[in-house]
Amino acid sequence: ADLAIAGSGPASLETGTAGTYTITVTNNGPSDATAVGAVIGVPTDVVTVNTVQSTAGSCSVSGDGLTISCDLGDVTNGASVTITVNVLASNTEGTGTATLSVSSSVADGDTSNNSGSVDIVVASGAQPGECEDGIDNDGDGFIDDNDPGCDDGTEAPDNSDPAECADGVDNDGDGLVDGTPY
């Protein structure tokens, strides 16, 4: 068996928000792998693990939150198992690295892909580029610098009540009446 492990997730998380990281264990063959185990080292200085789910076997989080251990059972030739890790970002900015490793009771012909890592960046404010991406992220009809919601660097909806968008009043104090400049 040739087991491989890789991870992916958001480029960054905003402080205090939730995020999801996906770890994939793949058996590249040519034989089946038995008693497959995965270990994920969690950078607890930047995230806290909320939940862990696996498409096969089971996972548990150590008492101190530093390690996720998964007993994935047997992984047949060509099959993959996905581990979904839901985290909560810390309330302070920082960068950490989640370490990944996979093993089996079957000899692995290529151990170079049995470990990996995922960088986790926690930043305050909007995701980088949200008000510079040419997309109407908040669905209010305005893009980037023309979007009043970008005044603070995030594209937030200007009015939470649709009735406010048709009452002829500048309800949110952004200088626009129903989305139209005075």
C-alpha positions in Angstrom: 0.0 0.0 0.0 1.1 3.6 -0.6 -0.8 5.8 1.8 -0.8 9.6 1.3 -2.2 12.4 3.5 -2.9 16.0 2.5 -4.9 18.9 4.0 -6.6 22.0 2.8 -8.7 24.9 4.3 -9.2 28.6 4.1 -6.2 30.8 3.4 -7.0 32.7 6.6 -9.6 32.8 9.4 -11.0 36.0 10.9 -10.3 36.2 14.7 -13.1 34.5 16.7 -14.7 32.8 13.7 -15.3 29.2 12.8 -13.5 27.4 9.9 -13.3 24.0 8.3 -10.2 22.1 7.3 -10.3 18.9 5.3 -7.7 16.1 5.6 -7.7 13.4 3.0 -6.0 10.0 3.4 -5.6 8.2 0.1 -4.4 4.6 -0.6 -2.5 4.8 -3.9 -2.1 1.0 -3.9 -1.3 -1.4 -5.2 -2.5 -3.3 -2.1 -5.1 -2.6 0.6 -4.0 -1.0 3.8 -5.1 -2.3 7.1 -5.3 -0.7 10.6 -4.9 2.8 9.1 -4.3 5.5 11.6 -4.0 9.3 11.1 -2.6 11.8 13.6 -3.2 15.6 13.3 -1.2 18.0 15.5 -3.3 21.0 16.3 -1.8 24.5 16.7 -3.9 25.4 19.8 -2.3 28.8 20.0 -4.4 29.9 17.0 -7.4 27.5 16.9 -9.5 25.3 19.1 -11.1 22.1 17.7 -14.9 22.1 17.8 -15.8 18.9 16.0 -14.1 16.1 14.0 -15.8 13.8 11.6 -14.4 11.0 9.4 -16.0 9.2 6.4 -14.6 5.9 7.9 -13.6 4.8 11.3 -13.5 7.3 14.2 -11.5 10.2 15.5 -10.9 11.6 19.0 -9.4 14.8 20.3 -6.9 14.6 23.2 -7.9 16.2 26.5 -5.5 19.1 25.9 -6.8 19.6 22.3 -3.3 19.3 20.9 -3.8 16.0 19.0 -6.5 14.4 16.9 -6.1 10.6 16.6 -8.1 8.7 14.0 -8.5 4.9 13.6 -9.7 4.7 10.0 -9.8 0.9 9.8 -9.0 -0.7 6.4 -8.5 1.5 3.3 -8.8 -0.4 0.1 -6.5 0.2 -3.0 -7.7 3.4 -4.7 -10.0 4.5 -1.8 -9.8 7.7 0.2 -11.0 8.8 3.6 -11.9 12.4 4.4 -11.5 13.9 7.9 -13.3 17.1 8.5 -12.0 19.3 11.3 -14.2 22.3 12.4 -12.2 24.8 14.4 -12.7 28.1 16.2 -10.1 30.8 15.5 -8.5 32.5 18.5 -9.4 36.0 19.4 -5.8 37.2 18.6 -4.0 37.2 15.3 -1.4 34.5 14.7 -0.1 31.7 12.5 0.3 28.0 13.3 0.9 24.8 11.5 -1.2 21.7 11.8 0.9 18.6 11.3 -0.5 15.5 9.5 0.7 11.9 9.5 -0.7 8.5 8.4 0.4 5.0 9.0 -0.8 1.4 8.5 0.1 -2.2 9.6 0.9 -2.9 5.9 4.4 -1.9 4.6 4.3 1.4 2.6 6.3 1.6 -0.5 6.5 5.4 -0.5 6.7 7.0 2.9 7.5 10.5 1.4 3.8 11.3 1.3 2.9 9.9 4.8 3.1 13.3 6.4 2.2 16.9 5.6 1.1 20.1 7.1 -1.5 22.8 6.8 -0.7 26.4 7.6 -3.4 28.2 9.6 -3.5 32.0 9.6 -5.8 34.0 12.0 -6.2 37.6 11.0 -8.4 40.4 12.3 -10.9 42.1 10.0 -12.0 41.1 6.6 -10.5 38.3 4.5 -7.8 39.9 2.4 -9.1 41.4 -0.8 -12.8 41.2 0.1 -13.3 44.8 -0.8 -10.9 44.6 -3.8 -12.0 41.5 -5.6 -14.5 42.9 -8.2 -17.3 40.9 -6.7 -20.5 42.0 -5.0 -19.8 39.8 -1.9 -22.8 41.0 0.1 -25.3 41.0 -2.7 -26.4 44.7 -2.4 -25.7 45.7 -6.0 -22.5 47.6 -5.2 -18.9 46.4 -5.8 -15.7 47.2 -3.8 -15.0 50.9 -3.5 -18.5 51.7 -4.6 -20.0 49.6 -1.9 -20.9 51.5 1.3 -20.3 48.3 3.2 -16.6 48.5 2.4 -16.2 51.6 4.6 -14.7 49.4 7.3 -13.0 47.0 5.0 -15.7 44.3 4.9 -18.6 44.0 2.6 -21.6 43.9 5.0 -25.2 44.4 3.9 -26.3 48.0 4.2 -29.8 47.2 5.4 -31.0 44.1 7.2 -34.7 45.0 6.6 -35.7 44.9 2.9 -38.5 47.4 3.7 -35.8 49.9 4.5 -34.5 49.7 1.0 -37.7 51.3 -0.4 -38.8 53.8 2.2 -37.0 56.9 0.9 -34.9 57.3 4.0 -31.1 56.9 4.6 -31.7 54.2 7.3 -28.1 53.2 7.8 -26.4 56.7 7.6 -24.3 55.8 4.6 -25.3 58.8 2.5 -27.5 56.6 0.3 -31.3 56.7 0.1 -32.5 53.2 -0.9 -29.2 52.5 -2.6 -29.2 55.8 -4.5 -26.9 58.8 -3.7 -28.8 61.9 -2.5 
